[in-house]
């Protein structure tokens, strides 16, 4: 029992000198020509290279919605037919297949609007 208490005491004493001091700050970064803002959190008690958490905006899920929107409103039956869309650039960059969402027609829309 005494060994157990001594061990716990040693762990507690060591933890006093290594308390985490989590710091956070707003940061900016670039994605292409766009400057984005984010949040960085890290342990200030560690010096040099240290682990951190960078919170970035998730926007991929919004792409599907904005690209299918002209189909949902009956303006075209295929996403690729909307000439004003950024969909065409994303197809060239390999993000989408050219036939993504296929030919929806006006009665088989994948999303409710």
N, C-alpha and C positions, 0 to 999 in steps of 0.2 A: 504494500500500500504506500509505503514511504517513497519507493522508486517512482511510482505513478505520480505522486504529488510533486516530487522533484522535477520530473519530466514536464509536467504541466506548468510549473513555475518557470522553468527554463524557456519553454515555448512562449509563455506570456511576456517574459522579459525581452526576448528577442523581438516579439511583435511590437513592442513599444518603440523601438528604434526604426522600424520599417513600416510605419503607418502610411497607407496610401493617401496621397493628396491628389485626388482627381481634379484636373483642371480642364476647362473647356474654353474654346474660343471660336469665333466666326472666322472662316477662311474663304478666300476666293480662288477659283481655279478656272482654267480655260478648257473648253471642249470645242476644238476647231476655232472659229472666230468668236464664239459665244463665251462671255464671262459668267460663271455660275457662282452662287454663294452656297456655302455648306457649313457644317459644324464639326469641329475636331475635339475629341476628348482623349486625354492621356494621363498617365500616372506621373505626377511631377516629382515623386520621390526617386525615380529612376533617372540616371543621367546617361548621356550618349544615346545610342539606338535603343528605342523602347517601343513596345506595342502601343497601338492607338486605334481608336474607332473614328472613322470618317463617315459622317452621315451625308449621303448624297440623295438627290431627288430621283425617284423612280418615275420614269416617264414612258417606258415601253408599253405599258398597258393602255395608255392613252392613244397610242398610234393606231391601234386597231379601230378604236371608236372613230377617230377623225377620218380615217381612210374609208370606212364603210358608210359614213354619213351620207354622201351623195347617193349611194344605192338606197339607203333607208328612206330618203326623201323622193325617190323615184326619178332622179335626174339622169341616172345611168343604170344599166343592169349589171355592169361589171366595174370593179374598182379601177381597173386599168384604163377604163374609158373616160375617166374624169381627168381632163388634160391639165387642170390647175393644181393637181395634187402633188405633194412631196413623195407620194408613193413611187413614182417613176425613178426618182433619185435613189430611194432605198432599195429598189429592185436592182439597180446598177451596182450598189454597194453590197449586195448579197443579203440584205436583211429580210426581204420578202421574195417569194417566188412570183414570177409575173402573173401566174394564174391564181394567186392567193384569193380566197373567198369565191373563186369560180364565177359562174354565170348565175346570178341570184334571181333574175327576173323580178317581177314586182310582187309575187305572192309567196316567196320563200326566203324572206329576209332573216338573217341570223340574229338580229338585235331588234328589240322593241325600242321605239323612240318616243 
